[in-house]
Amino acid sequence: MYLGIWKPEHDKDAQLRALTRADDAMTARPPITDEFVTPHLGSGLRTLRHKQHDDGSLFAALRYAWRSEEHETDLQLWASSDDLGLLQRAIPDIDDFARAITVIPRSQLRRA
C-alpha cells in the first residue's frame, strides 16, 4: 500500500480521476469508479481496475484520491495485487484505513 501527496493541479475532478486512473482505457475490464467520502478528507474517488501484465496474467489496482483545499494538497492511496481474491477481501479493511487518513499540518507536529 502506498500513500502519496501532491500539489493540487488542474481542475479537482480531473485531477482525482487522473490520480485514480479512472479513465484508463488499457484495462482488462472497465474501471469501477465510485465517490468515496471520509470524515477527515471529505468527498473523493475510489477506482478498482484490472490490468494485464506483459505475460497476460491479471492484477488488480485499488486507488483512492482526495483534494484538501484547506491544506492545499491532493492525496492518493493505492494498493495492488496479483492475487485478485486477496485484494477483493481486503477492500473493507483498506476502506477503513482510508477513512482514518487525516492531514496534520507540520506546525502541529511535535518534534522528538
N, C-alpha and C positions, 0 to 999 in steps of 0.2 A: 504494500500500500504506500502511496506517495501523496504528499501534500505540497502544493505549490502556491506561491503568492506572486501576483503580477501587478504591474502598474496598470490602472484602468485605461484602456484604449478603445476607441471606436464606440459605437452605439452599444449599450448594455446588452440588449437581446442578441445582437450579432456576436458580441464577444463571448457571451455564455455559450452560445451554440458552437462557436469555434473551439472553446476550451473543452467542451464535452464531445466534440466531433459528431454532433447531432446530424450533420448533413453529409457525412461520409458516404460517398457513393460506391466505395470499393469494399463493401461488406458482403458476407455470405447471406445475410438476412437484412431487411431494412432495420435501421437502428430504432430502438424503442426509447422515446424521449418523453419525460413527464416533468411537470413542475414539482419541485421538492422544497418544502418550507421547513425552516428550522427556527427555534426560538431566538437564537442569537444573531443569525445572519439573514433571516427573512426568506424571501422567495428566491429560488434558484432553479437550476435544471439538473436532472439526472438522466443519463443515457446509458443504455446497455447495448453493446454492439458485439457481433460475432464476426470474426475475421479469419482468414486462412493464412497459415504460414506458407513459405515457399514450397514445402513438401506436401501441401494440401491439407494438413491437419488443422483443426479448428482451435481457436482460443476465444475467450470472451473478455471484454473490457468494460468495466463499470466506471463511469466518470460523473462527477458532480462539479458544479460551478456556481459561485455566487459573486455578487458585487456588494461591497460595503462602501456606500457613499460616505458614511461617517469617517471611515479610516482610509478612504481613497485607495482602496486595493481590491483586486479580484482574487478570489481563492478558488483553487482547483484541488479536488481529491480524486484519486483514481486507484483502482485495483484491477488486476488481470490474472487470468489463469488458463492453463491448458486443460485443466480439469473442470469442465463446464458444470458438472453437478456440484462440485465443491463450491464454486463461486455462487451458484444459484442458492445453495443452502446458507451461504454466508451473508447474503444480501440483507436480511433483517438485522444482523449484528453490525454490518457496515453502515446501514441506515442509522442505527442508534448512535454509532460513533460520529457520523456526520452531523447528527442533531446536537451533539455536545460541543462541537467546534465553536470557539469564540475568538475574537480578536482582542488582545490586550495590548494597549499602546506601550511602547518602550518606556515612556515616562512613568508607567505604573509598575514596572518590573523591579523587583528588589535585586540589588547587586550582592552576590555572595562574597 
